[in-house]
Amino acid sequence: MSGIFKAYDIRGIFPAELNEDMAYAIGRAYVEFTGAKKVVVGRDMRPHSVDLFQGLSKGIMEQGADVIDIGLCSTPQSYFANGTLKADGSIMITASHNPGEWNGFKLCRAEAVPISGVTGIMDIQKIVEERSWNTPERTGKLSSYDIAPEYGAYLRSFAKLDRKLKVVVDYANAMGLYEIDGIKELFDIIPMYDELDGTFPNHEANPLKLDTLTAICAKVKELGADFGAAFDGDADRCGFIDDQGNVIPMDLFTALIAQDILSRGPATILYDLRSSRAVPECIEANGGKAIRSRVGHAFIKAQMRENDAVFAGELSGHYYFKQNFTAESQGLAMIMLANLICAKNQPVSTLVAPLRKYFSSGEVNSKVADVSPILQTIKARYTDGNMFELDGISVEYPQWWFNIRASNTEPLLRLIVEADTRELMEAKRDELLAIIRG
């Protein structure tokens, strides 16, 4: 059982690890832990999401809280519903980009504040294992609510488009269909894989895997589209493609969105510490305050609130907006990219080109037996640089920098190196990998 309770969510294979009975226990434990009286529950298109909803909602109501069923929705829509309906919390039933046999729960408090491993998931696990919930004085009620019209109107309110852009959208048979349903009329959309199917018959719904983007890249170039958008399973991540059919690096996409946001005035923007130096440089050049963030949505959302940031971007394709209760909205990311194209009257490839000025290794994973001694060796070796430990170890030099951090879930070290030239990047990457891999 303990294996399903993760650092950021609850996730497991249905029905072996996660089933209707387990969902019932999690529903009761969630209410026992949070004290919630009104809980928004949404779900993705996986066939067993319905079974999990039945068990979860029964547990929530028997623990004395009301359930607002928003039905099929994207994860960003569930966050929007949480805040808009002034609920005490929300649970999204999804396993995101995982294969079809997986499912899970993304848990939030009021205002879409995430519950992570360190802020409650492990407490909920303990309550589930011990069945240590109290008997409430009342049983909650079930109601339904269609959040889609309000979410669509919210997204449209940010649009500043002077024409209909041609956009290829790879829905991956998943919840991107719901995420941007309310803004489809603003674009000339060419859809790919636009039938809901929780078995993912065409490809894994994970834009971080570049092979899943091959088809959309080709389609954008073939049709002369303005850009492409490829959603993950629950539509809280998206990969964007430029007009030449090239993948826009997700950190550089943060800099693009920052330009649209900062055109309306100064603001604080967070960027994942693995991002290219081009990102903070662009934010500051456009009048913004750039602040590094550690990796992981729970940490980034907390840091956004602490710094009153309006936007944050993560290398994994999560884009966070203060306006959506400091949570993801890929529909809003799509609108803001379109705003920038229209305002600058330039193709995306031209807008991205000045940001492609450094050379990155991308994140390189190494399986290791023991993380600690390797990190200590690296700390001792690179004392001549500007070192900080916001998330793992980062060291900056005038012409290059690196970050190395341990995985939250596996015996892995993750390395990223960026430099002014490809030769320097490759040399420093290989130097570090030699230490890591012995």
Secondary structure, DSSP 8 states (H G I E B T S, - for coil): -GGGB-SSSEEEETTTTS-HHHHHHHHHHHHHHH--SEEEEEE-S-TTHHHHHHHHHHHHHHTT-EEEEEEE--HHHHHHHHHHTT-SEEEEE--TTS-TTEEEEEEEEGGG-B--IIIIIHHHHHHHHHT-----SS---EEE---HHHHHHHHHTT---SS--EEEEE-TTTTHHHHTGGGGGGSEEEEES-S--TT-SSS-S-TTSGGGGHHHHHHHHHHT-SEEEEE-TTSS-EEEE-TTS-B--HHHHHHHHHHHHHTTS--EEEEETTS-THHHHHHHHTT-EEEEE-SSHHHHHHHHHHHT-SEEE-TTS-EEEGGGTTEE-HHHHHHHHHHHHHHHTS-HHHHHGGG--SEE---EEEE-S-HHHHHHHHHHHTTTSEEE-SSSEEEE-SSEEEEEEE-SSSSEEEEEEEESSHHHHHHHHHHHHHHHH-
